[in-house]
Amino acid sequence: MTNLMSEFLENRFHLDLEVKQSGEKIGDVGLPPWANDSTREFIKKHREALELDYVGQHYVGQRMRKEPVQETNFLIW
């Protein structure tokens, strides 16, 4: 996997993204411990999960059949 597109998780250009209510400056996306502080590992693990047969059979298949969203387990923002 050469192009994991993890760049969007990092504030590489040090853009001023303001601060949190706590006063902490916002920068890179916070990663869970299992990602080992690696955006590439974070994306890789998510891709692996999405490629599981279970996901294809239970989620992607429903969406392809155009079943109503409320009948799936998706949360849409």
FIDRENDREN-915263 format. One line per 10 residues: number of its first residue (from 1); their letters; for each residue x, y, z of N, C-alpha, C. Coordinates in nm, 2 decimals, padded with zeros to 4 digits. Layout:
NUM) A) X:Y:Z:X:Y:Z:X:Y:Z  ... $
This chain:
1) MTNLMSEFLE) 00.08:-00.12:00.00:00.00:00.00:00.00:00.09:00.12:00.00  00.10:00.18:-00.11:00.19:00.30:-00.12:00.13:00.43:-00.09  00.01:00.46:-00.14:-00.06:00.58:-00.12:-00.17:00.57:-00.02  -00.15:00.59:00.11:-00.25:00.57:00.21:-00.33:00.69:00.24  -00.29:00.81:00.18:-00.37:00.93:00.19:-00.39:00.97:00.34  -00.28:00.96:00.42:-00.29:01.00:00.56:-00.26:01.14:00.58  -00.23:01.22:00.48:-00.19:01.35:00.50:-00.30:01.44:00.55  -00.42:01.41:00.53:-00.53:01.50:00.58:-00.54:01.50:00.73  -00.48:01.40:00.79:-00.48:01.40:00.94:-00.37:01.48:01.01  -00.28:01.54:00.92:-00.17:01.62:00.98:-00.18:01.76:00.93 $
11) NRFHLDLEVK) -00.15:01.85:01.02:-00.15:01.99:00.99:-00.01:02.03:00.94  00.03:01.98:00.83:00.17:01.99:00.78:00.21:02.14:00.75  00.11:02.22:00.72:00.14:02.36:00.68:00.13:02.45:00.81  00.11:02.39:00.92:00.10:02.47:01.05:-00.01:02.58:01.04  -00.12:02.54:00.98:-00.23:02.64:00.97:-00.28:02.68:01.11  -00.33:02.80:01.12:-00.38:02.84:01.25:-00.53:02.79:01.26  -00.54:02.68:01.33:-00.68:02.62:01.34:-00.75:02.66:01.47  -00.70:02.77:01.53:-00.76:02.82:01.65:-00.72:02.73:01.77  -00.80:02.75:01.88:-00.77:02.67:02.00:-00.90:02.61:02.05  -00.88:02.50:02.13:-00.99:02.44:02.19:-01.04:02.52:02.31 $
21) QSGEKIGDVG) -01.16:02.49:02.37:-01.21:02.56:02.48:-01.11:02.56:02.60  -01.03:02.46:02.60:-00.93:02.44:02.71:-00.81:02.54:02.69  -00.80:02.60:02.57:-00.69:02.68:02.54:-00.58:02.61:02.46  -00.59:02.48:02.45:-00.49:02.40:02.37:-00.50:02.43:02.23  -00.39:02.46:02.16:-00.39:02.49:02.02:-00.42:02.36:01.94  -00.50:02.38:01.83:-00.54:02.26:01.75:-00.44:02.24:01.64  -00.40:02.12:01.63:-00.30:02.08:01.52:-00.34:01.96:01.45  -00.26:01.85:01.47:-00.28:01.73:01.40:-00.40:01.66:01.47  -00.46:01.57:01.39:-00.57:01.49:01.45:-00.52:01.40:01.56  -00.59:01.39:01.67:-00.54:01.29:01.77:-00.57:01.15:01.73 $
31) LPPWANDSTR) -00.47:01.06:01.75:-00.49:00.92:01.71:-00.50:00.83:01.83  -00.58:00.72:01.81:-00.59:00.63:01.92:-00.46:00.55:01.95  -00.44:00.50:02.07:-00.32:00.43:02.10:-00.28:00.32:02.00  -00.38:00.25:01.95:-00.35:00.14:01.86:-00.28:00.18:01.73  -00.29:00.31:01.70:-00.23:00.36:01.57:-00.08:00.39:01.59  -00.03:00.37:01.71:00.12:00.39:01.74:00.17:00.53:01.69  00.09:00.63:01.71:00.12:00.77:01.67:00.16:00.78:01.52  00.10:00.69:01.44:00.13:00.69:01.29:00.00:00.71:01.22  -00.01:00.81:01.14:-00.13:00.84:01.06:-00.14:00.73:00.95  -00.03:00.68:00.90:-00.03:00.57:00.80:-00.09:00.44:00.86 $
41) EFIKKHREAL) -00.05:00.41:00.98:-00.10:00.29:01.05:-00.25:00.31:01.07  -00.30:00.43:01.11:-00.44:00.45:01.14:-00.52:00.43:01.01  -00.48:00.48:00.90:-00.55:00.46:00.77:-00.54:00.31:00.73  -00.42:00.25:00.74:-00.41:00.11:00.70:-00.50:00.02:00.78  -00.51:00.04:00.91:-00.60:-00.04:00.99:-00.75:-00.02:00.95  -00.79:00.10:00.92:-00.93:00.13:00.88:-00.95:00.06:00.74  -00.86:00.07:00.65:-00.88:00.00:00.52:-00.89:-00.15:00.54  -00.81:-00.21:00.62:-00.82:-00.35:00.65:-00.95:-00.39:00.70  -01.00:-00.31:00.79:-01.14:-00.33:00.85:-01.25:-00.32:00.75  -01.24:-00.22:00.66:-01.34:-00.20:00.56:-01.34:-00.31:00.45 $
51) ELDYVGQHYV) -01.22:-00.38:00.44:-01.21:-00.49:00.34:-01.26:-00.62:00.39  -01.30:-00.63:00.52:-01.34:-00.76:00.57:-01.47:-00.80:00.50  -01.49:-00.93:00.49:-01.61:-00.98:00.43:-01.73:-00.94:00.50  -01.72:-00.94:00.64:-01.84:-00.90:00.72:-01.89:-00.76:00.68  -01.80:-00.67:00.66:-01.84:-00.53:00.63:-01.91:-00.53:00.49  -01.85:-00.60:00.39:-01.90:-00.60:00.26:-02.04:-00.67:00.26  -02.06:-00.77:00.34:-02.19:-00.84:00.34:-02.30:-00.76:00.42  -02.26:-00.69:00.52:-02.36:-00.63:00.61:-02.38:-00.48:00.59  -02.29:-00.41:00.54:-02.30:-00.27:00.53:-02.30:-00.22:00.38  -02.19:-00.25:00.31:-02.18:-00.21:00.17:-02.29:-00.27:00.09 $
61) GQRMRKEPVQ) -02.32:-00.40:00.11:-02.43:-00.46:00.03:-02.56:-00.40:00.05  -02.59:-00.36:00.17:-02.72:-00.29:00.20:-02.73:-00.16:00.12  -02.62:-00.08:00.12:-02.62:00.05:00.06:-02.63:00.03:-00.09  -02.57:-00.07:-00.15:-02.57:-00.09:-00.29:-02.71:-00.13:-00.33  -02.79:-00.20:-00.24:-02.93:-00.23:-00.28:-03.02:-00.12:-00.25  -02.96:-00.01:-00.21:-03.04:00.12:-00.18:-03.15:00.10:-00.07  -03.11:00.02:00.03:-03.20:00.01:00.14:-03.20:00.14:00.22  -03.31:00.18:00.29:-03.31:00.30:00.36:-03.20:00.31:00.47  -03.14:00.42:00.48:-03.03:00.44:00.57:-03.06:00.40:00.72  -03.19:00.43:00.76:-03.22:00.40:00.90:-03.23:00.25:00.93 $
71) ETNFLIW) -03.23:00.17:00.82:-03.22:00.03:00.85:-03.08:-00.03:00.85  -02.98:00.05:00.83:-02.84:00.01:00.84:-02.79:00.06:00.97  -02.67:00.03:01.00:-02.61:00.07:01.13:-02.51:00.19:01.10  -02.54:00.27:01.00:-02.45:00.39:00.97:-02.50:00.51:01.05  -02.40:00.58:01.09:-02.43:00.71:01.15:-02.38:00.82:01.05  -02.47:00.90:01.01:-02.44:01.00:00.91:-02.44:01.14:00.97  -02.33:01.21:00.96:-02.33:01.35:01.02:-02.38:01.45:00.92 $
